Amino acid sequence: MSEQPRRARTSGKPYRRPKKDPVRVLAFEALRAVDERDAYANLVLPPLLRKAREKDDFDARDAALATELVYGTLRRQGTYDAVLASCVDRPLREVDPPVLDVLSLGAHQLLGTRIPTHAAVSATVELARVVLGDGRAKFVNAVLRRVAQDDLDGWLERVAPPYDDDPEDHLAVVHSHPRWVVSALWDSLGGGRDGVEELLRADNERPEVTLVARPGRATPEELLDEDAAVQGRWSPYAVRLTEGGEPGAIAAVRDGRAGVQDEGSQLVAIALANAPLDGPDRRWLDGCAGPGGKAALLGALAAQRGALLVASEKQTHRAGLVAKALDGNPGPYQVIAADGTRPAWRPGSFDRVLVDVPCTGLGALRRRPEARWRRRPQDLEGFAPLQRGLLRTALESVRVGGVVGYATCSPHLAETRAVVADVLKQHPDTELVDARPLLPGVPDLGDGPDVQLWPHLHGTDAMYLALIRRTG
């Protein structure tokens, strides 16, 4: 006879098996994948949702709730950790990670959604019984009942240090960012408290899905026929899906004639394509092409001028993704697997060169909220040599009179202006081109000549772009 029925009989109550909630179990599985495998939620969640939809009992509302539970928990993880630390009788690092994931899911339902308190606690305890067992479910129940004693504002009053005592730590707890990230973003943005708080709040908002109609292959008008689709803010090729949805269900996306691409990323490619040149405009290079979004847009723009695009990507599997993105491009292109710091082409071979360099990804925290907890300040040192090496190679690869675009999805000064300044010191035969006129209609672009986009100002990822002309 099993242990559970014996305990149940002595208490006078029959044992009730836990009821499995597919939505919360799926959310838990996604969080475990992020924690255990260093996976990204935006890569883990879609296949889990597709598999769940194959079952008749999982509908669109279930998918929306599961998505909110996963992303909401990840975005507010720092805040919830501070709250849970006040409700647990041991350091959080001593709580088993699966238990902490369940507690975080419960905290988000209590503090970050409109789910009634009783329902949030009972559903999370039932989840704990399914995935952790009855013993640890009792611990989860006790902790969440403490969490439920106050709302989010009340908890922040208790767990966040006063702003006047420690501004960065206050903002870190209230807006759920590591302190070092708050400091870096504040330095990059400049200004006072209001601006950085708007930025941190924007990082915690769910971004819209943005599509790109690849020129010569699809039109924005075609995409605007989709439900809840509206014109992009800045890119002439952008269409926003204001209510989310499944892009793969759209024919143009499925066929590769359109794709999912943030407007900031589109603007980087468009600005490079429209930068004035001295001389011919026949050969373009995307020196860090994976996974292929910018390459596909550049290829379409190059085709309109009869130019060849060479898309280079170091990692073979990512080069395959680039080839897939460019399949069907209306003009000539070539995809190669090559190290951008050891070029497989002769110096001065190209008229336009883009290097969207690997970085910490601090500009895309809306889309990859777990990155804020995964990155460390020392990661900057690891990226620095590669970023400088790729920009040096790009400048050597462009001909005199040609233009290089240095881009990165990070606003951190160590990955943006510091890289450009250091490399240009070694290349006196170059000059910065004012990128701002090449983003017509886009406000709040600063003093130039480089451009930093911001989620709270432009509704885009925090993309950085510097345009550099080789002069001799």
Secondary structure in CASP SS format (residue, H / E / C, confidence):
PFRMAT SS
TARGET T0000
AUTHOR 0000-0000-0000
METHOD secondary structure of the structure
MODEL  1
M C 1.00
S C 1.00
E H 1.00
Q H 1.00
P H 1.00
R H 1.00
R H 1.00
A H 1.00
R H 1.00
T H 1.00
S C 1.00
G C 1.00
K C 1.00
P C 1.00
Y C 1.00
R C 1.00
R C 1.00
P C 1.00
K C 1.00
K C 1.00
D C 1.00
P H 1.00
V H 1.00
R H 1.00
V H 1.00
L H 1.00
A H 1.00
F H 1.00
E H 1.00
A H 1.00
L H 1.00
R H 1.00
A H 1.00
V H 1.00
D H 1.00
E H 1.00
R H 1.00
D C 1.00
A C 1.00
Y C 1.00
A H 1.00
N H 1.00
L H 1.00
V H 1.00
L H 1.00
P H 1.00
P H 1.00
L H 1.00
L H 1.00
R H 1.00
K H 1.00
A H 1.00
R H 1.00
E C 1.00
K C 1.00
D C 1.00
D C 1.00
F C 1.00
D C 1.00
A H 1.00
R H 1.00
D H 1.00
A H 1.00
A H 1.00
L H 1.00
A H 1.00
T H 1.00
E H 1.00
L H 1.00
V H 1.00
Y H 1.00
G H 1.00
T H 1.00
L H 1.00
R H 1.00
R C 1.00
Q H 1.00
G H 1.00
T H 1.00
Y H 1.00
D H 1.00
A H 1.00
V H 1.00
L H 1.00
A H 1.00
S C 1.00
C C 1.00
V C 1.00
D C 1.00
R C 1.00
P C 1.00
L H 1.00
R H 1.00
E H 1.00
V C 1.00
D C 1.00
P H 1.00
P H 1.00
V H 1.00
L H 1.00
D H 1.00
V H 1.00
L H 1.00
S H 1.00
L H 1.00
G H 1.00
A H 1.00
H H 1.00
Q H 1.00
L H 1.00
L H 1.00
G C 1.00
T C 1.00
R C 1.00
I C 1.00
P C 1.00
T H 1.00
H H 1.00
A H 1.00
A H 1.00
V H 1.00
S H 1.00
A H 1.00
T H 1.00
V H 1.00
E H 1.00
L H 1.00
A H 1.00
R H 1.00
V H 1.00
V H 1.00
L C 1.00
G C 1.00
D H 1.00
G H 1.00
R H 1.00
A H 1.00
K H 1.00
F H 1.00
V H 1.00
N H 1.00
A H 1.00
V H 1.00
L H 1.00
R H 1.00
R H 1.00
V H 1.00
A C 1.00
Q C 1.00
D C 1.00
D C 1.00
L H 1.00
D H 1.00
G H 1.00
W H 1.00
L H 1.00
E H 1.00
R H 1.00
V H 1.00
A C 1.00
P C 1.00
P C 1.00
Y C 1.00
D C 1.00
D C 1.00
D C 1.00
P H 1.00
E H 1.00
D H 1.00
H H 1.00
L H 1.00
A H 1.00
V H 1.00
V H 1.00
H H 1.00
S C 1.00
H C 1.00
P C 1.00
R H 1.00
W H 1.00
V H 1.00
V H 1.00
S H 1.00
A H 1.00
L H 1.00
W H 1.00
D H 1.00
S H 1.00
L H 1.00
G C 1.00
G C 1.00
G C 1.00
R H 1.00
D H 1.00
G H 1.00
V H 1.00
E H 1.00
E H 1.00
L H 1.00
L H 1.00
R H 1.00
A H 1.00
D H 1.00
N C 1.00
E C 1.00
R C 1.00
P C 1.00
E C 1.00
V E 1.00
T E 1.00
L E 1.00
V E 1.00
A E 1.00
R C 1.00
P C 1.00
G C 1.00
R C 1.00
A C 1.00
T C 1.00
P H 1.00
E H 1.00
E H 1.00
L H 1.00
L C 1.00
D C 1.00
E C 1.00
D C 1.00
A C 1.00
A E 1.00
V E 1.00
Q E 1.00
G C 1.00
R C 1.00
W C 1.00
S C 1.00
P C 1.00
Y C 1.00
A E 1.00
V E 1.00
R E 1.00
L E 1.00
T C 1.00
E C 1.00
G C 1.00
G C 1.00
E C 1.00
P H 1.00
G H 1.00
A H 1.00
I C 1.00
A H 1.00
A H 1.00
V H 1.00
R H 1.00
D C 1.00
G C 1.00
R C 1.00
A E 1.00
G E 1.00
V E 1.00
Q C 1.00
D C 1.00
E H 1.00
G H 1.00
S H 1.00
Q H 1.00
L H 1.00
V H 1.00
A H 1.00
I H 1.00
A H 1.00
L H 1.00
A H 1.00
N H 1.00
A C 1.00
P C 1.00
L C 1.00
D C 1.00
G C 1.00
P C 1.00
D C 1.00
R C 1.00
R E 1.00
W E 1.00
L E 1.00
D E 1.00
G C 1.00
C C 1.00
A C 1.00
G C 1.00
P C 1.00
G C 1.00
G H 1.00
K H 1.00
A H 1.00
A H 1.00
L H 1.00
L H 1.00
G H 1.00
A H 1.00
L H 1.00
A H 1.00
A H 1.00
Q C 1.00
R C 1.00
G C 1.00
A C 1.00
L E 1.00
L E 1.00
V E 1.00
A E 1.00
S E 1.00
E E 1.00
K C 1.00
Q C 1.00
T H 1.00
H H 1.00
R H 1.00
A H 1.00
G H 1.00
L H 1.00
V H 1.00
A H 1.00
K H 1.00
A H 1.00
L H 1.00
D C 1.00
G C 1.00
N C 1.00
P C 1.00
G C 1.00
P C 1.00
Y E 1.00
Q E 1.00
V E 1.00
I E 1.00
A E 1.00
A C 1.00
D C 1.00
G C 1.00
T C 1.00
R C 1.00
P C 1.00
A C 1.00
W C 1.00
R C 1.00
P C 1.00
G C 1.00
S C 1.00
F E 1.00
D E 1.00
R E 1.00
V E 1.00
L E 1.00
V E 1.00
D E 1.00
V C 1.00
P C 1.00
C C 1.00
T C 1.00
G C 1.00
L H 1.00
G H 1.00
A H 1.00
L C 1.00
R C 1.00
R C 1.00
R C 1.00
P C 1.00
E C 1.00
A H 1.00
R H 1.00
W H 1.00
R H 1.00
R C 1.00
R C 1.00
P C 1.00
Q C 1.00
D H 1.00
L H 1.00
E H 1.00
G H 1.00
F H 1.00
A H 1.00
P H 1.00
L H 1.00
Q H 1.00
R H 1.00
G H 1.00
L H 1.00
L H 1.00
R H 1.00
T H 1.00
A H 1.00
L H 1.00
E H 1.00
S H 1.00
V E 1.00
R E 1.00
V E 1.00
G E 1.00
G E 1.00
V E 1.00
V E 1.00
G E 1.00
Y E 1.00
A E 1.00
T E 1.00
C C 1.00
S C 1.00
P C 1.00
H C 1.00
L H 1.00
A H 1.00
E H 1.00
T C 1.00
R H 1.00
A H 1.00
V H 1.00
V H 1.00
A H 1.00
D H 1.00
V H 1.00
L H 1.00
K H 1.00
Q C 1.00
H C 1.00
P C 1.00
D C 1.00
T E 1.00
E E 1.00
L E 1.00
V E 1.00
D C 1.00
A C 1.00
R H 1.00
P H 1.00
L H 1.00
L C 1.00
P C 1.00
G C 1.00
V C 1.00
P C 1.00
D C 1.00
L C 1.00
G C 1.00
D C 1.00
G C 1.00
P C 1.00
D C 1.00
V E 1.00
Q E 1.00
L C 1.00
W C 1.00
P H 1.00
H H 1.00
L H 1.00
H H 1.00
G C 1.00
T C 1.00
D C 1.00
A C 1.00
M C 1.00
Y E 1.00
L E 1.00
A E 1.00
L E 1.00
I E 1.00
R E 1.00
R E 1.00
T C 1.00
G C 1.00
END
